[in-house]
Amino acid sequence: MHEPQECHFLTAKCILRCMTGTVEFGLVFSPSNEAMSVVYFFDTDWGGCIDDRRSMSGYCVLVGGNMVSWTAKKKKVISRSTMEAEYRSLADITAEVAWVDELLTDMGVKRHKQPIIWCDNTSAIALSSNLVHHAQSKHVDLDVHFVRGKIAANQLCLSYVSATHYCRWANKTINQNNIYHISCKVNVSMLKEEKEVRRILKDNVHGDLRDEKAISDGCTKEEEIKSHNAQLDRRLSKRRRQRNDSIFDGQLLMGMLQVHVKRGVNLAVRDVRTSDPYVVVKMGHQRLKTRIVKNDVNPEWNDDLTLSITDPNIPIRLTVYNHDTFTKDDKMGDTEFEVSQYIEALKTHTNLDEIPSKTVLSRLQPNASNYLAEESLIYLNEGKIVQDLVLRLRNVECGEVEIQLEWIHFPGSKAFLSQ
């Protein structure tokens, strides 16, 4: 980092954007009806760093179903195999097991089960459970082998889990849908939304408790508060589970919409003679962006951006920016469009085998209520229904953006349940 380049500055900006976009999110701790259990997940991306080929590793600790400790970092040594990389990471999380165990003991918390470490590498599990000196591990530092002693003394249990577990976020690139899924698993939620839900449920529970005869027949204030909080936590946990289950079971998610951002036409000049444009697509809390095209007011992006659709009536906003290296990116206009008519065409035309390719299914004319620059066609293309749109930009002197919509349907989604 003695000579930082523009790519390093862009990486730093991405980190700051991520921090700004997640400032309202936080961990939500919920009571558990199960006995106090401590569960550990860890994962390693062998040779994940393309610069020095060192591995990325991470782990997370769940106490009573709530995540209390986590880390993600690059290893200091280079591993010769995936098994070795996982085995070294196993030593790190075993040290964390000892620390958590001592901490719970000092707090007077009794555990009824031994800690469980979940790993997705069967070779690392076999190596740690077998006291034989393997040829693959003879070069590994001696301090790493203390894992075997812990397992032999029944101080921890090592089990196999599939690759799609809690700790995938620590060292691997994951898409937007998996990020949301993992966030719900570890109880990451918007704090404002959580407080509002708790306030509503608190009012409802308080009214229910007033009607209960047990409270009016001589319960102490302390018992009333304890019963109030217990019922509140049960309802809040149930509501959160119902919300998450309904999303992943397809009851709320209609499907995925692929927005193919083709090109920009006659965009505004924001630098001396040209611009470095890119496009940001927003729908609700979702925000996606294309790559940056240098020195071109007629850029060809050809980028595919995928949005999760739960309500077809929510408009999709598209904004063009000019990338600046050392200052805030300039706006080059924005526009918006709706997908309700496109989804209506999807529902109407379900038997696509009988329709010839390139058949126009619907037309949308430009008018004062939309931002179409020309007629938009919804037609069949190679067995899929697509819609072409040419959108004029507003709040700018000139510019248009060409996009194409394509639906990604999966079984069980609510978009076609009425068919």
FIMI-346698 format. One line per field, with one value per residue: x, y, z of N, C-alpha, C in turn; residue in one letter. Coordinates in steps of 0.1 Angstrom, whole numbers. Layout:
<rs>
n_x = (X  ...) .
n_y = (Y  ...) .
n_z = (Z  ...) .
ca_x = (X  ...) .
ca_y = (Y  ...) .
ca_z = (Z  ...) .
c_x = (X  ...) .
c_y = (Y  ...) .
c_z = (Z  ...) .
code = (a  ...) .
</rs>
This chain:
<rs>
n_x = (8  21  21  -7  -33  -60  -78  -76  -87  -113  -121  -121  -141  -163  -165  -171  -196  -210  -210  -225  -250  -259  -262  -285  -291  -290  -280  -304  -314  -330  -350  -346  -363  -350  -325  -295  -273  -243  -231  -210  -198  -177  -156  -135  -119  -99  -68  -79  -72  -61  -37  -16  -22  -31  -53  -87  -105  -132  -154  -183  -201  -228  -249  -274  -289  -284  -262  -231  -204  -180  -158  -137  -110  -78  -55  -22  -3  4  -16  -13  -34  -70  -79  -59  -61  -86  -82  -64  -80  -98  -83  -82  -109  -113  -98  -114  -136  -127  -124  -150  -162  -150  -158  -187  -187  -177  -198  -217  -233  -247  -240  -257  -250  -223  -200  -206  -190  -194  -185  -176  -159  -150  -125  -109  -123  -119  -91  -88  -100  -86  -59  -36  -4  -5  7  0  -1  23  39  26  23  30  13  -12  -23  -35  -62  -70  -66  -86  -109  -105  -107  -134  -143  -153  -174  -172  -188  -203  -215  -235  -223  -238  -242  -242  -218  -209  -208  -184  -161  -166  -179  -212  -245  -272  -297  -289  -275  -296  -310  -291  -288  -314  -312  -293  -305  -303  -316  -336  -333  -352  -375  -378  -381  -406  -423  -421  -432  -459  -467  -463  -483  -505  -502  -502  -528  -541  -532  -544  -570  -568  -577  -559  -541  -557  -564  -547  -520  -485  -467  -443  -445  -465  -451  -431  -446  -458  -435  -426  -447  -447  -422  -425  -445  -433  -411  -425  -437  -416  -405  -426  -426  -401  -402  -424  -413  -392  -406  -419  -443  -445  -426  -427  -412  -382  -369  -351  -332  -319  -296  -289  -278  -268  -280  -269  -261  -257  -230  -206  -179  -150  -152  -166  -181  -181  -201  -224  -251  -276  -299  -329  -352  -375  -358  -338  -308  -289  -261  -245  -215  -188  -185  -159  -153  -174  -204  -223  -227  -221  -234  -246  -253  -266  -290  -305  -336  -356  -390  -418  -440  -457  -465  -448  -427  -398  -368  -344  -312  -287  -253  -223  -191  -167  -133  -122  -141  -176  -199  -215  -249  -266  -292  -324  -349  -380  -400  -427  -437  -461  -478  -463  -461  -487  -490  -475  -491  -513  -505  -497  -493  -469  -458  -475  -473  -458  -423  -411  -436  -458  -471  -482  -485  -471  -478  -460  -467  -480  -480  -459  -424  -415  -396  -403  -425  -432  -426  -440  -431  -426  -397  -376  -389  -393  -409  -404  -397  -390  -377  -373  -362  -366  -345  -350  -348  -325  -305  -305  -307  -311  -320  -317  -333  -340  -365  -368  -384  -378  -389  -398  -408  -437  -438  -458  -467  -480  -499  -526  -533) .
n_y = (-12  11  26  35  28  38  17  8  30  29  5  12  31  15  0  20  28  4  4  27  20  0  10  11  -14  -42  -67  -88  -100  -129  -147  -182  -213  -236  -256  -241  -238  -241  -234  -237  -224  -227  -217  -220  -204  -217  -205  -180  -153  -135  -123  -131  -158  -167  -181  -173  -172  -178  -176  -182  -178  -192  -187  -201  -199  -173  -151  -144  -140  -134  -136  -127  -132  -130  -157  -162  -179  -199  -225  -259  -274  -278  -293  -288  -260  -258  -273  -257  -235  -247  -250  -224  -218  -236  -226  -204  -217  -226  -201  -191  -210  -207  -181  -184  -201  -184  -167  -182  -198  -228  -255  -280  -295  -306  -284  -279  -281  -271  -282  -281  -298  -330  -342  -327  -331  -359  -359  -345  -361  -385  -399  -407  -400  -382  -381  -358  -339  -336  -314  -294  -268  -276  -266  -264  -289  -293  -295  -322  -332  -319  -330  -358  -357  -353  -327  -312  -314  -325  -320  -327  -304  -291  -271  -248  -229  -209  -195  -188  -162  -152  -156  -159  -149  -139  -139  -115  -126  -147  -133  -120  -142  -154  -133  -133  -157  -153  -134  -107  -76  -47  -21  -1  -11  -34  -23  -10  -31  -44  -25  -24  -50  -50  -32  -47  -70  -60  -51  -76  -88  -73  -82  -107  -129  -138  -118  -98  -109  -107  -110  -102  -71  -76  -103  -98  -82  -100  -120  -105  -98  -123  -132  -113  -117  -142  -138  -120  -134  -154  -139  -129  -153  -162  -142  -145  -172  -171  -155  -171  -193  -186  -173  -145  -136  -130  -136  -133  -105  -99  -73  -61  -40  -22  0  35  66  94  108  132  156  156  158  174  171  147  119  96  72  53  31  31  10  10  -5  -3  -13  -24  -21  -18  -18  -9  -16  8  28  42  75  80  90  76  49  14  -9  -35  -51  -74  -71  -82  -83  -88  -94  -85  -69  -59  -33  -14  11  11  27  43  56  76  80  100  90  101  104  116  132  136  115  127  134  123  125  109  83  64  33  10  -24  -37  -40  -57  -80  -87  -95  -118  -134  -137  -150  -181  -206  -210  -226  -227  -203  -184  -175  -141  -130  -103  -95  -75  -39  -8  25  57  83  110  100  82  75  68  69  59  36  7  -27  -58  -90  -124  -141  -165  -185  -171  -144  -111  -76  -46  -15  20  46  79  103  123  156  165  177  161  127  92  58  24  -6  -40  -63  -93  -122  -142  -171  -193  -224  -224  -198  -168  -155  -169  -184  -181  -191) .
n_z = (0  -3  -26  -34  -57  -81  -80  -54  -40  -49  -38  -11  -11  -17  6  25  14  19  47  52  41  58  83  98  106  128  154  167  197  210  233  241  242  245  262  275  249  230  199  171  141  113  85  56  29  7  -5  -11  -15  -42  -45  -28  -24  1  26  33  63  86  115  135  166  183  210  227  204  195  179  192  189  163  135  107  87  71  67  81  70  42  30  20  10  8  30  49  52  64  87  101  106  122  145  154  160  180  201  206  216  241  253  254  269  294  300  302  324  344  345  357  342  333  311  294  273  253  236  201  170  138  106  71  58  53  53  71  94  98  101  125  143  144  159  146  131  103  69  56  75  88  86  97  122  157  177  165  166  190  189  186  211  226  215  220  248  251  252  233  203  170  140  108  83  56  28  27  50  82  82  56  47  57  42  15  -17  -19  -32  -34  -25  -9  10  23  33  51  68  81  94  114  129  121  116  107  129  135  124  140  166  162  157  181  198  189  195  222  231  224  239  265  267  265  288  308  307  317  343  361  367  378  401  423  417  420  412  401  392  372  354  346  334  314  298  290  274  254  242  232  212  196  186  172  153  138  129  112  93  81  72  54  34  24  16  -6  -3  -1  -19  -52  -74  -94  -111  -139  -149  -177  -184  -212  -228  -229  -243  -259  -235  -208  -206  -181  -173  -187  -216  -218  -201  -173  -171  -150  -140  -115  -100  -82  -60  -36  -7  -21  -40  -68  -91  -122  -141  -146  -174  -191  -203  -222  -237  -249  -237  -236  -216  -210  -187  -163  -139  -110  -94  -65  -65  -47  -46  -73  -78  -68  -79  -100  -98  -118  -120  -134  -130  -130  -127  -104  -93  -70  -59  -50  -68  -97  -105  -135  -143  -139  -139  -139  -138  -141  -134  -135  -157  -173  -157  -156  -183  -181  -165  -181  -204  -203  -216  -234  -254  -276  -289  -314  -317  -312  -312  -306  -275  -260  -259  -249  -247  -250  -227  -207  -181  -179  -185  -210  -240  -265  -281  -261  -262  -253  -257  -271  -268  -277  -261  -238  -221  -227  -222  -238  -231  -237  -219  -211  -196  -167  -151  -162  -190  -213  -226  -227  -217  -225  -217  -209  -198  -180  -168  -140  -130  -103  -89  -68  -61  -55  -77  -97  -86  -88  -112) .
ca_x = (0  30  17  -21  -39  -74  -86  -77  -96  -126  -125  -124  -154  -173  -166  -179  -210  -216  -213  -236  -262  -263  -261  -298  -292  -283  -283  -316  -313  -343  -350  -347  -369  -341  -314  -284  -264  -233  -229  -199  -197  -165  -154  -123  -117  -85  -62  -89  -65  -54  -24  -6  -28  -34  -67  -96  -112  -141  -162  -193  -205  -242  -253  -289  -295  -281  -248  -224  -190  -177  -146  -133  -97  -69  -45  -8  5  -2  -19  -11  -46  -82  -79  -49  -66  -98  -77  -58  -91  -104  -75  -86  -122  -111  -93  -126  -144  -122  -126  -165  -165  -146  -167  -199  -185  -176  -211  -226  -242  -245  -244  -262  -245  -209  -200  -206  -184  -199  -175  -181  -148  -149  -111  -105  -130  -112  -78  -88  -105  -77  -46  -24  4  -7  17  -5  -1  35  46  18  28  25  2  -25  -28  -42  -76  -72  -67  -99  -119  -103  -112  -148  -146  -161  -178  -170  -198  -204  -226  -233  -216  -247  -244  -241  -205  -205  -205  -172  -150  -170  -188  -225  -254  -281  -307  -282  -272  -309  -313  -282  -292  -325  -308  -285  -313  -299  -328  -336  -337  -364  -387  -379  -387  -420  -430  -421  -441  -472  -470  -464  -496  -515  -500  -506  -543  -545  -529  -554  -582  -566  -582  -548  -535  -566  -567  -537  -506  -477  -463  -431  -451  -472  -441  -425  -456  -459  -423  -425  -457  -442  -411  -431  -452  -423  -403  -434  -440  -403  -404  -436  -422  -389  -407  -432  -405  -384  -415  -425  -456  -444  -417  -434  -402  -371  -369  -338  -331  -307  -293  -282  -269  -272  -280  -268  -261  -252  -215  -203  -165  -147  -159  -173  -185  -179  -214  -229  -265  -281  -313  -334  -366  -376  -345  -328  -300  -279  -255  -238  -201  -185  -179  -150  -152  -184  -218  -232  -221  -227  -232  -250  -252  -278  -292  -317  -344  -367  -403  -428  -452  -455  -469  -437  -420  -384  -361  -331  -305  -274  -243  -210  -181  -156  -124  -119  -153  -189  -204  -226  -261  -268  -306  -331  -362  -386  -409  -435  -437  -474  -484  -454  -465  -501  -488  -470  -502  -523  -500  -490  -490  -460  -454  -483  -471  -445  -413  -412  -450  -460  -482  -488  -478  -473  -475  -455  -477  -476  -478  -447  -412  -411  -392  -409  -434  -426  -432  -439  -431  -420  -383  -369  -396  -395  -416  -395  -402  -380  -380  -364  -366  -360  -341  -356  -339  -312  -307  -307  -303  -320  -314  -324  -332  -349  -370  -370  -389  -372  -399  -395  -420  -442  -439  -472  -471  -488  -508  -540  -535) .
ca_y = (0  23  33  31  32  41  5  7  40  25  -5  19  37  4  -3  31  27  -7  8  37  14  -9  16  9  -28  -47  -80  -89  -112  -134  -158  -195  -222  -248  -255  -233  -246  -233  -239  -230  -227  -221  -221  -214  -203  -220  -197  -170  -141  -137  -116  -139  -171  -171  -185  -165  -180  -171  -184  -175  -185  -190  -191  -201  -195  -159  -150  -135  -137  -138  -130  -131  -127  -138  -165  -157  -188  -205  -239  -267  -281  -274  -299  -281  -247  -260  -278  -246  -227  -254  -247  -210  -218  -244  -216  -196  -226  -226  -188  -190  -220  -201  -170  -189  -206  -173  -160  -191  -204  -242  -260  -294  -303  -302  -275  -285  -273  -276  -281  -286  -305  -343  -346  -320  -338  -372  -356  -340  -372  -396  -395  -411  -389  -383  -375  -345  -329  -336  -301  -284  -265  -285  -260  -266  -303  -294  -298  -336  -334  -315  -340  -370  -355  -351  -313  -306  -324  -320  -326  -322  -296  -288  -258  -236  -227  -196  -188  -186  -148  -147  -157  -162  -139  -145  -130  -107  -134  -155  -124  -118  -155  -156  -123  -137  -168  -149  -124  -93  -69  -32  -18  7  -20  -43  -15  -7  -44  -47  -15  -28  -62  -47  -27  -58  -79  -53  -52  -90  -91  -66  -90  -120  -129  -140  -105  -90  -117  -107  -112  -90  -63  -83  -114  -93  -78  -112  -127  -96  -98  -136  -133  -104  -123  -153  -133  -113  -145  -161  -130  -129  -166  -162  -133  -151  -184  -167  -150  -181  -203  -180  -167  -131  -134  -133  -141  -125  -98  -95  -60  -61  -26  -23  12  49  73  109  112  146  157  161  162  185  168  135  114  82  69  40  31  25  6  9  -8  -5  -13  -30  -11  -25  -9  -15  -12  21  29  54  84  77  95  66  37  0  -16  -49  -57  -80  -68  -91  -77  -96  -88  -89  -61  -53  -19  -6  16  9  39  41  68  76  88  102  86  110  97  122  140  129  113  136  128  126  123  97  79  53  25  0  -37  -43  -45  -68  -92  -90  -103  -131  -142  -140  -160  -192  -217  -203  -235  -225  -190  -183  -165  -127  -125  -92  -98  -62  -26  3  38  68  93  119  93  74  82  61  77  54  25  -4  -40  -70  -101  -137  -143  -178  -192  -163  -131  -100  -63  -36  -1  31  55  92  108  136  164  166  183  151  114  80  45  13  -17  -51  -70  -108  -127  -155  -177  -205  -231  -221  -183  -165  -148  -177  -193  -180  -198) .
ca_z = (0  -4  -38  -37  -70  -81  -76  -39  -36  -52  -28  1  -13  -16  21  31  10  27  61  52  38  68  96  106  108  140  159  176  206  214  243  236  251  246  272  270  240  224  186  164  126  107  70  50  14  4  -15  -16  -19  -55  -45  -21  -23  15  27  42  72  95  123  143  178  187  223  228  191  192  175  202  185  149  129  93  85  62  75  80  63  30  32  8  6  15  43  58  55  73  100  108  111  133  157  159  167  193  211  209  224  254  259  256  280  307  302  307  338  353  347  364  332  331  298  295  262  250  224  188  160  125  96  59  52  59  56  83  106  100  106  139  152  143  165  138  125  89  61  51  86  95  85  104  136  168  185  158  169  203  186  188  226  231  210  227  261  250  256  222  193  156  131  94  79  42  26  28  65  87  80  42  45  63  33  1  -23  -20  -39  -26  -19  2  21  31  40  62  78  89  102  125  135  117  112  108  143  135  122  152  177  159  159  196  204  186  202  236  234  223  250  277  267  268  302  316  307  323  356  370  371  386  414  434  412  423  400  395  384  361  344  341  325  302  290  284  263  244  235  224  201  187  179  163  141  130  121  102  83  74  65  43  23  17  11  -18  -1  -3  -31  -65  -83  -97  -123  -144  -156  -186  -188  -225  -232  -228  -256  -258  -221  -205  -203  -168  -173  -197  -229  -218  -188  -170  -165  -146  -136  -102  -101  -69  -58  -21  -1  -30  -47  -76  -100  -133  -142  -150  -187  -192  -214  -233  -234  -254  -232  -238  -203  -212  -174  -158  -125  -106  -83  -59  -66  -37  -49  -86  -79  -64  -91  -100  -101  -125  -119  -140  -123  -135  -117  -101  -85  -57  -54  -50  -82  -102  -112  -149  -146  -134  -145  -132  -146  -134  -140  -133  -170  -177  -149  -161  -195  -177  -160  -191  -214  -196  -225  -244  -265  -288  -294  -321  -312  -317  -312  -297  -266  -255  -262  -239  -254  -241  -224  -196  -168  -179  -191  -222  -251  -276  -278  -254  -267  -246  -267  -268  -273  -274  -251  -226  -223  -224  -225  -242  -227  -239  -209  -211  -182  -162  -142  -169  -202  -224  -223  -227  -213  -230  -209  -212  -186  -182  -155  -135  -121  -96  -84  -54  -59  -55  -89  -106  -78  -92  -125) .
c_x = (9  26  2  -26  -54  -82  -87  -86  -110  -131  -128  -138  -166  -175  -174  -193  -217  -220  -224  -249  -267  -262  -274  -300  -285  -287  -295  -315  -327  -341  -352  -353  -360  -331  -302  -274  -255  -229  -219  -200  -184  -163  -141  -123  -103  -79  -71  -83  -57  -40  -13  -10  -29  -49  -74  -104  -121  -149  -172  -197  -219  -244  -268  -296  -292  -266  -241  -210  -188  -165  -144  -120  -89  -58  -31  1  -3  -4  -17  -23  -58  -83  -71  -55  -78  -92  -70  -69  -98  -96  -79  -99  -122  -107  -105  -135  -140  -125  -141  -168  -162  -154  -181  -198  -184  -189  -221  -236  -238  -249  -247  -256  -231  -210  -199  -200  -188  -189  -180  -170  -146  -134  -106  -111  -122  -98  -78  -93  -96  -63  -34  -17  3  4  13  -3  13  43  38  23  22  13  -12  -31  -35  -57  -79  -74  -80  -110  -117  -108  -127  -152  -153  -164  -177  -180  -198  -216  -224  -227  -224  -251  -242  -229  -200  -201  -191  -160  -153  -179  -201  -235  -264  -292  -301  -279  -285  -312  -304  -285  -303  -321  -301  -292  -308  -311  -327  -341  -349  -376  -389  -385  -402  -428  -432  -431  -456  -476  -471  -477  -506  -514  -505  -521  -548  -543  -539  -567  -580  -570  -570  -542  -544  -569  -555  -523  -498  -473  -451  -436  -458  -462  -434  -433  -457  -447  -422  -435  -453  -431  -416  -438  -443  -415  -412  -436  -427  -402  -414  -432  -411  -394  -415  -424  -398  -393  -421  -438  -456  -436  -424  -425  -391  -372  -355  -339  -318  -305  -284  -273  -276  -271  -279  -269  -254  -237  -213  -188  -163  -154  -167  -178  -181  -191  -216  -244  -267  -295  -318  -349  -368  -362  -334  -321  -289  -273  -247  -223  -200  -179  -171  -152  -162  -198  -228  -227  -229  -224  -234  -248  -265  -279  -305  -323  -354  -380  -413  -441  -449  -459  -459  -429  -405  -377  -347  -325  -291  -265  -230  -199  -170  -146  -122  -131  -165  -194  -215  -237  -262  -283  -311  -344  -368  -396  -416  -435  -451  -480  -476  -458  -479  -500  -483  -481  -512  -518  -491  -486  -482  -456  -463  -481  -458  -436  -415  -427  -452  -473  -489  -479  -481  -468  -469  -466  -472  -474  -466  -435  -406  -407  -399  -418  -426  -433  -430  -441  -424  -407  -377  -376  -398  -401  -407  -402  -390  -385  -369  -369  -359  -357  -347  -345  -325  -315  -310  -303  -314  -313  -323  -322  -342  -352  -372  -374  -382  -382  -394  -408  -424  -443  -454  -476  -481  -497  -522  -543  -540) .
c_y = (13  32  30  37  35  29  4  18  36  14  2  26  27  0  8  31  15  -3  18  30  4  -3  14  -5  -32  -61  -79  -102  -116  -145  -171  -204  -235  -245  -247  -241  -236  -240  -231  -234  -220  -225  -214  -215  -205  -212  -186  -157  -143  -131  -125  -154  -176  -173  -174  -175  -172  -181  -175  -184  -181  -195  -190  -196  -181  -158  -139  -132  -142  -131  -135  -124  -136  -145  -159  -166  -194  -220  -246  -274  -275  -280  -292  -267  -248  -265  -266  -237  -234  -252  -233  -211  -226  -235  -207  -204  -225  -212  -187  -199  -213  -189  -174  -195  -195  -166  -170  -198  -219  -247  -275  -302  -298  -293  -283  -276  -279  -272  -287  -294  -318  -347  -339  -327  -351  -369  -353  -351  -384  -392  -400  -399  -390  -376  -361  -335  -329  -323  -290  -281  -273  -279  -261  -280  -304  -296  -313  -339  -330  -325  -353  -369  -352  -337  -306  -317  -318  -327  -320  -315  -293  -274  -246  -234  -212  -188  -186  -171  -144  -147  -159  -151  -146  -134  -124  -115  -142  -146  -122  -131  -157  -145  -127  -149  -164  -137  -110  -87  -54  -29  -10  -2  -29  -35  -12  -20  -46  -37  -19  -40  -59  -41  -38  -67  -73  -53  -66  -93  -85  -74  -103  -119  -131  -128  -97  -97  -118  -110  -99  -83  -70  -95  -109  -89  -90  -119  -119  -98  -112  -137  -124  -110  -135  -148  -126  -124  -152  -152  -130  -142  -167  -154  -139  -163  -181  -162  -161  -193  -198  -174  -152  -128  -139  -140  -131  -118  -94  -83  -60  -46  -26  -12  25  56  88  114  126  145  163  164  173  182  155  131  100  76  55  42  25  23  4  5  -12  -3  -19  -20  -19  -15  -16  -11  2  21  43  62  81  82  86  52  25  -7  -31  -57  -62  -77  -75  -85  -88  -88  -93  -81  -55  -39  -9  -1  13  21  36  55  66  85  89  99  96  103  103  131  131  127  122  129  132  123  110  95  68  46  15  -13  -44  -48  -57  -81  -96  -99  -117  -140  -146  -150  -170  -203  -211  -212  -233  -212  -189  -173  -152  -122  -114  -95  -86  -51  -16  16  48  78  101  112  83  81  74  71  72  42  13  -17  -51  -82  -113  -138  -155  -185  -184  -149  -120  -87  -53  -23  8  42  68  97  121  143  165  171  173  137  104  68  34  1  -28  -59  -84  -114  -140  -161  -190  -211  -227  -206  -179  -158  -156  -187  -192  -187  -212) .
c_z = (0  -16  -42  -50  -70  -77  -61  -34  -38  -42  -15  0  -12  -1  28  27  17  41  62  50  48  82  105  109  121  144  168  184  211  224  236  246  253  257  266  262  233  211  179  149  122  92  66  35  11  -7  -20  -20  -32  -55  -39  -19  -8  16  36  50  81  104  130  155  181  201  225  215  187  189  185  198  171  145  115  90  76  71  72  72  51  32  19  2  13  29  53  62  65  87  108  113  122  146  163  166  179  204  215  218  238  261  263  268  294  310  308  321  348  355  354  355  331  318  300  283  259  237  211  178  146  114  83  51  59  62  68  95  108  106  121  148  153  148  157  132  110  81  57  62  93  95  92  118  147  175  178  162  183  201  189  203  231  227  218  242  262  255  244  212  179  147  117  91  64  40  27  43  68  82  66  40  49  52  18  -4  -24  -26  -29  -19  -7  13  30  39  52  73  87  98  115  132  133  111  113  122  144  134  134  164  175  161  174  203  202  194  217  240  234  235  263  278  270  283  312  318  314  338  366  375  381  400  423  430  416  410  393  387  372  350  338  331  312  293  283  272  251  236  227  211  191  179  169  151  132  122  110  90  74  66  53  31  16  12  -2  -16  -3  -16  -43  -74  -85  -110  -127  -153  -164  -190  -200  -227  -228  -241  -253  -243  -219  -202  -190  -165  -183  -210  -229  -204  -186  -163  -160  -141  -123  -103  -86  -69  -43  -15  -10  -38  -55  -86  -111  -132  -147  -164  -188  -205  -226  -228  -241  -250  -235  -225  -205  -198  -170  -143  -121  -93  -78  -59  -56  -40  -62  -88  -74  -76  -89  -105  -107  -125  -126  -133  -132  -125  -116  -91  -71  -52  -55  -65  -85  -108  -126  -153  -140  -141  -136  -141  -136  -141  -139  -146  -175  -170  -153  -174  -192  -173  -171  -201  -207  -205  -236  -256  -278  -294  -301  -315  -319  -318  -302  -288  -261  -259  -252  -246  -245  -239  -212  -183  -168  -185  -203  -233  -264  -272  -272  -258  -256  -255  -263  -275  -268  -262  -238  -230  -218  -227  -227  -238  -231  -230  -211  -197  -179  -153  -149  -183  -214  -218  -222  -223  -218  -221  -214  -200  -189  -169  -152  -125  -115  -90  -70  -52  -61  -68  -98  -99  -82  -105  -123) .
code = (m  h  e  p  q  e  c  h  f  l  t  a  k  c  i  l  r  c  m  t  g  t  v  e  f  g  l  v  f  s  p  s  n  e  a  m  s  v  v  y  f  f  d  t  d  w  g  g  c  i  d  d  r  r  s  m  s  g  y  c  v  l  v  g  g  n  m  v  s  w  t  a  k  k  k  k  v  i  s  r  s  t  m  e  a  e  y  r  s  l  a  d  i  t  a  e  v  a  w  v  d  e  l  l  t  d  m  g  v  k  r  h  k  q  p  i  i  w  c  d  n  t  s  a  i  a  l  s  s  n  l  v  h  h  a  q  s  k  h  v  d  l  d  v  h  f  v  r  g  k  i  a  a  n  q  l  c  l  s  y  v  s  a  t  h  y  c  r  w  a  n  k  t  i  n  q  n  n  i  y  h  i  s  c  k  v  n  v  s  m  l  k  e  e  k  e  v  r  r  i  l  k  d  n  v  h  g  d  l  r  d  e  k  a  i  s  d  g  c  t  k  e  e  e  i  k  s  h  n  a  q  l  d  r  r  l  s  k  r  r  r  q  r  n  d  s  i  f  d  g  q  l  l  m  g  m  l  q  v  h  v  k  r  g  v  n  l  a  v  r  d  v  r  t  s  d  p  y  v  v  v  k  m  g  h  q  r  l  k  t  r  i  v  k  n  d  v  n  p  e  w  n  d  d  l  t  l  s  i  t  d  p  n  i  p  i  r  l  t  v  y  n  h  d  t  f  t  k  d  d  k  m  g  d  t  e  f  e  v  s  q  y  i  e  a  l  k  t  h  t  n  l  d  e  i  p  s  k  t  v  l  s  r  l  q  p  n  a  s  n  y  l  a  e  e  s  l  i  y  l  n  e  g  k  i  v  q  d  l  v  l  r  l  r  n  v  e  c  g  e  v  e  i  q  l  e  w  i  h  f  p  g  s  k  a  f  l  s  q) .
</rs>
